[in-house]
Amino acid sequence: MRTLIWFIYFGLYLLFLLPKYFIVGSKFKKGINIEADVQTIVTNWAKRLIRLTGSKVTVVGEEKIPSDVPVVFVANHQSNFDIPLLLGYINKPKGFIAKAETEKMPIVGGWMRYLRCVFMDRSNPRAALKAIKQGIEIVKSGYSLVIFPEGTRSVDGNLSEFKPGSFKLAMKAEAMIVPVTISGSFDIMKKGSLKIKPAQVKITISDPVISTGYESTESYLLREKIADIIQTNL
């Protein structure tokens, strides 16, 4: 019953937001800054979606996030609910490096574009490289991004191997990396299932890590450092 209610609410709320969606789109076309509008709308929506699952969320270490500079959040990926969790419970404007398929989702893809998300097709090396360059430009312009370097959701909640491209983005943007550990979201909706269950979710934010000082051939050292931090907090 909870799953059915959640999906009905998700669809109805998308329709409810349509007027705001068109207003934001109109402002965007006119070159008006829509960042504050989009962040407020999407953050509130994300929190509602999480509350409707019956889950309880604890955030530890939010004070460690630099407030005056853009960062690259690097997080493990346990569930489809990781994006609304980070949108709703980390209070810093941010977009996401997302799968190319999500851009095609009606309305949702539009909101993600307004969030300045970058859509990456990992099966196409040229397109993936273009997405990384786009991400570098976004961070250099003063906007933060979230990256899930595992590339896909975990099958069992454990940490999978990190892909290297994510860290090259942070290094070339000369941005600090903020490691984020998500624990428990795997229990909300397991991979391969649509059933939603309440869970105890903990989001642990670790101290920022400087991404400069590494040669391009040494990105694996940074990758291993961030993976160790996240693994320790799992």
Phi, psi and omega in degrees: 000318180300318180297316179298314180299318182298313183291325176296315179298317181303312181293316181294322181289328174301317178294320179299325182276355184305314179303317179294325179299315180289325177295313179298318179298321178295317178296320181298317180295332180274359179082015179278140180293121183249006187304310183297317180299311184295315181298318180296312182297311185289323178297313179297318179297315181299316180297320179297319180296321179290316180299326181291340176283347183084006183278154175247134186242130175243131178246128180240129173091017182298334180294348181279348182284123177300132184268342189254358181222154175288152179225167170250111175281128176245118186232152170285163188232105183255337192203161171299341183273000181295322180294308177298329177298312182287326176294317187278332191240004170242115190271068173210129180304134186198153171246187184226149164275113188237162177296145182302328183297331184291337179295334183275355180289127181304132177067308179303315178299324178294314178299323179293323176296321179293335176281357182068036174291153177248128183258123187242130174259098185292343181280350181240100184306320181293317179293323179295319179295320178297320179294320178297317178297321177296319179296320178299316180297320181296315180294318179296335179281353176108014184243139183275156178228152174250134180235136172253093189290350174291337176088337179203169180291148177291142179285326186234008180092346179278161182284131177262173181296138178277141176273146189285332188302325182301321184282332175295326177300309181296319181295315182287334176276353182054043183254149173289144176259130176251108179289135179233126179252123178254120180240130174100344181292337177303329183282344179290310179211109181287150180300132182091000180233152176253000182285131182254132179229151175295149180212160171264113184249134177238128177250115181252121180257122183264171180299143178300147179242129179286131184264351179277165179094359177253139172288158181301329180281355183253015181300335180295331178293317177293319179301315180293324180295314181292320179299320180296321180296312182294317181299321181298326183270355180287000000 
